[in-house]
Structures are given as structure tokens and as C-alpha cells.
Amino acid sequence: MTTTPVNPNKALWEKGDFTRIAATMRESGEALVERIGVTRGLKILDLGCGDGTTALPAAKLGADVLGVDIARNLVEAGNKRAREHGLANCRFQEGDATNLQPLPDKAFDLVVSIFGAMFAPKPFDVAKEMVRVTRPGGRVIMGNWIPNDPTLVAQILKISSAYTPPPPEGFVSPMTWGIESHVVERFAAAGAPADKISFVRDTFTFDSPGTPSALVDDFRRYYGPTMNAFDAAEKNGRAANLQKELEDLFNSHNKSPRKDATSIPATFLRVTVTV
Ligand SMILES: C[S@@+](CC[C@H](N)C(=O)[O-])C[C@H]1O[C@@H](n2cnc3c(N)ncnc32)[C@H](O)[C@@H]1O
């Protein structure tokens, strides 16, 4: 009997239920696709699409959207949401950003990956694949969290990693996708030199009808990286410290005028590559 080895990257995202976090990101997803010039008929690959935070609004603007994600549960959730919204021009399938076969070369006008491909291993392979499937003159747009940025998600990941066992030898931190020199190096190796790449700081806001502490609970129960941090912290009696650090973070960043609601902006690096 043969057993398929566990892919830790896939297991991390299938372990949780990112749809619960994505529910707080809908408005920002809609606003983003408007900002990046999605138009009717554009052929889009949304890579690391989750349940369609950007794929669905792009399809609503008339684009022809394929969402690819490594997590089976999120692909199912995306297809269900597309059906519920009556979007025949939006479909989801499983795939790995490090190897997008069987997707053909030059197939898309726009490859978008918002906090998606940054979480895949082998960043040079990821850049190569994104460039490969983009048509000449098309664009790759990535949204990447920035290491040491003081805003929400960079801080969640920083705090979580302090409680998680050290990664295996050779592991490349996803946060390196938030450093411009690394991005340039990876896309240059994929055939898209520095003068084809531009960077802007952009913002996603996490909106939730509950308190900041309730949102921390959602991250604890559904967001893979935070779940792993709590698993490790529970084993050495530090879960309460982690909970407190995250609650302090979420409360201090909350911009909602209502105490029982949450609205937290987070800064990211938006990368545009013209292929
Ligand atoms: C933080 S979530 C973002 C999801 C979505 N883009 C959004 O904004 O709601 C990261 C996503 O990347 C996906 N992902 C991680 N590694 C991947 C890989 N190697 N190939 C494809 N998708 C991947 C995860 O399954 C997850 O859906």
C-alpha cells in the first residue's frame, strides 16, 4: 500500500477554516478588485484564492475567473459561494502555486494573489509559475504582508511565530514576500526585471460584528498559523499569554466607534509585475 506524504503547506490551511476569517475581509476584497482595474472579459487567475474574497467580486465585474488554492475545503467553499451568487464565470480548483501544471503558458491577462502565494514554499518556483501563466503584456498582482510592520496581520504572524516551534532547516519565511529586494530577485529570476515591477502600500480592513476578543477567538479556532501557535502554547502552559498578547493587539488596533464591533486596518505591500 502506498501512502501519500503529508504536505505541511496544504495541511496548515486545511486544518483551519479560513472562510471564518475571510468573512471579515469582503468589503476590502471588493474595493481591491475595483482599484486594480478588473474589467469585463479579463481572464484572471486568483492564486491562493481561499473562498473567493477577490475572485467573486472580480467575477461580478464580468471577469472570467479561475480560483486555485491548495486547500480542498476552501476550493469547495469557493465553488459553493460562486453557485450561490449565480456566477458561472467563476470556478475554483485545487492547485499548488509552486507548480501550476496543467495550467498552460500565457493563459491569463491577470494573475492575482492576495495573501495567497506568499504562503507557498519555494518562492522562486512560485514567481516562475505566476509569470509563466501570464500572457505577455499581462500583469501579476500580489498582496503581501510586510515583516515587522506594526499593523494587524504582520503582528499576528510575529506573535504567533514566537510561540510556534522553529521551522525546519531551509524554511523560507512567507514574510520575505513583503521585502521589495526579495520580490525583485524572485521575479527577475522568472524573467521579469526590476523595471517591470512596482510597489505600493495598501490597506485591507478586517470588519466583524463582534468584539475584538471574539475575533481573536476566530483566529484561534480557524486561522492555521494561529491554531498552530496555540497548539504549541497549550503544550507548555503559555496559551493564556498568547491569548492576552493577541487581545491587546486587536483591542489597541480597533478603529470601530462601537465597543462591541471590530474594524481593524492592516497594511500590505501591493506588488505589480508587468510581464
Ligand atoms: C491568508 S489565506 C488568503 C485567501 C484569499 N486570497 C483571501 O484573501 O481571502 C491564504 C490562502 O493561500 C492558500 N495557499 C497556501 N499555500 C498555497 C499554495 N502552495 N498553493 C496555492 N494556495 C496556497 C491557502 O490555502 C489559503 O487559502
The ligand as an SDF file (V2000), in Angstrom:
LIG
                    3D

 27 29  0  0  0  0  0  0  0  0999 V2000
   -4.4970   34.0460    4.1580 C   0  0  0  0  0  0  0  0  0  0  0  0
   -5.3750   32.9810    3.0700 S   0  0  0  0  0  0  0  0  0  0  0  0
   -5.9250   34.1680    1.8360 C   0  0  0  0  0  0  0  0  0  0  0  0
   -7.0630   33.6700    0.9770 C   0  0  0  0  0  0  0  0  0  0  0  0
   -7.6510   34.6780   -0.0100 C   0  0  0  0  0  0  0  0  0  0  0  0
   -6.6930   35.1400   -1.0020 N   0  0  0  0  0  0  0  0  0  0  0  0
   -8.2850   35.8370    0.6980 C   0  0  0  0  0  0  0  0  0  0  0  0
   -7.7520   36.9550    0.5840 O   0  0  0  0  0  0  0  0  0  0  0  0
   -9.3090   35.6380    1.3580 O   0  0  0  0  0  0  0  0  0  0  0  0
   -4.0440   32.1140    2.2700 C   0  0  0  0  0  0  0  0  0  0  0  0
   -4.5100   31.1720    1.2050 C   0  0  0  0  0  0  0  0  0  0  0  0
   -3.3950   30.6760    0.4580 O   0  0  0  0  0  0  0  0  0  0  0  0
   -3.6150   29.3150    0.2000 C   0  0  0  0  0  0  0  0  0  0  0  0
   -2.3210   28.6690   -0.0830 N   0  0  0  0  0  0  0  0  0  0  0  0
   -1.3000   28.4620    0.7920 C   0  0  0  0  0  0  0  0  0  0  0  0
   -0.2910   27.8230    0.1630 N   0  0  0  0  0  0  0  0  0  0  0  0
   -0.6780   27.6240   -1.1340 C   0  0  0  0  0  0  0  0  0  0  0  0
   -0.0630   27.0050   -2.2630 C   0  0  0  0  0  0  0  0  0  0  0  0
    1.1420   26.4440   -2.1930 N   0  0  0  0  0  0  0  0  0  0  0  0
   -0.7440   26.9890   -3.4360 N   0  0  0  0  0  0  0  0  0  0  0  0
   -1.9920   27.5240   -3.5110 C   0  0  0  0  0  0  0  0  0  0  0  0
   -2.6240   28.1000   -2.4710 N   0  0  0  0  0  0  0  0  0  0  0  0
   -1.9730   28.1670   -1.2880 C   0  0  0  0  0  0  0  0  0  0  0  0
   -4.2860   28.8210    1.4640 C   0  0  0  0  0  0  0  0  0  0  0  0
   -4.9310   27.5820    1.3070 O   0  0  0  0  0  0  0  0  0  0  0  0
   -5.2370   29.9630    1.7720 C   0  0  0  0  0  0  0  0  0  0  0  0
   -6.4700   29.8410    1.1270 O   0  0  0  0  0  0  0  0  0  0  0  0
  1  2  1  0
  2  3  1  0
  2 10  1  0
  3  4  1  0
  4  5  1  0
  5  6  1  0
  5  7  1  0
  7  8  2  0
  7  9  1  0
 10 11  1  0
 11 12  1  0
 11 26  1  0
 12 13  1  0
 13 14  1  0
 13 24  1  0
 14 15  1  0
 14 23  1  0
 15 16  2  0
 16 17  1  0
 17 18  1  0
 17 23  2  0
 18 19  1  0
 18 20  2  0
 20 21  1  0
 21 22  2  0
 22 23  1  0
 24 25  1  0
 24 26  1  0
 26 27  1  0
M  CHG  2   2   1   9  -1
M  END
$$$$
